[in-house]
C-alpha cells in the first residue's frame, strides 16, 4: 500500500512595500495563505542593520515610513478580508 502524499500550495499576496531609509532599505508585508494552515502576515525587514543620521527628524522620517508601509498593509488586508466575506 502506498502512503498518501498531501501537496499543499501557498499563495502570497503583497500587501505593501516601500523604502524606509534614505539609503534604500525597504520593508515588505505579505499575506501568506498556505493550503491546510491558517493565513499569516509575513513582514520582511532589511537584511542588514539600517543606519540614519542623528538628527531627530531623520529618525522620525524612518519611523513615519515604517508606519506608512504597515498602515497600507493593514488597509489592504482589511479590504481582502471584506472581499472574502
N, C-alpha and C positions, 0 to 999 in steps of 0.2 A: 504494500500500500504506500502511495506517495503522499508525503505530508503536504498540507495546504500551504500555499505561499500567498501572503497578503501583500499586495502592492498598494502603497499609498502615494498620493500625489500631494504636492504642496503648492498653493498659489501665493504669490507675493504681489501686493499692491502698494506702490509707493504713495504714502500719504502726504509727505512733504520732504523737501530737501533744500538746503541753502548754505551759502557761505556764512561763516560766523566770525571770522577774523580777517583783518586786512591782508594777512599773508596767504589767505585762500583756504584755510581749514574749513571743512564742511561737515554738516550734520545731516543724517538721512533717517527718516522714520518710515517703516513699512508695516503693513498688516500682513501677517502670515496666517494662512488658513490650511494647516496640514490635514490631509484626509484622516479621519478617525480620531482626531485630537482637537481640543478646543483652540480657537484662534488666539493669536498673541500679537503684541506690538513689539517690533524689533527696532531699537534705537542704536544707530551706528555712529559713534563718536570718532573724532580723528584718531588715527593710529598712533600718533606721537603727541607729546605734550604741545599745547598751543601757547604761544608767547604773545603778549601785548605790552604796550608801554605802561609806565607807572602813572600816567595821567588818569585820574579817576574817570574822566569822560571816555577814555579808551576802554576801560573795563566795563563801563556802563553800555558802551556800544556793543561789545561782545555779548553781554548779558541780554540786551534787547534783541539781538539777532537770534540767540538761542530761543528766547521766548516766542519770537515771531514764527520760527520753524515749528516749534511744539504746538503753538496755537493753531497754525494752519493744519497740522496733522490731526489735532483734536476735532477741528471743524469738518475736515474731510471724513474722518472716522464716523462722526455723528451722521453725516449725510449718507454714508454707505449703510449704516445700521438702519436708518429710516427706510431706505430703499429695499432692504432685505425683509422689512416687516417686523 
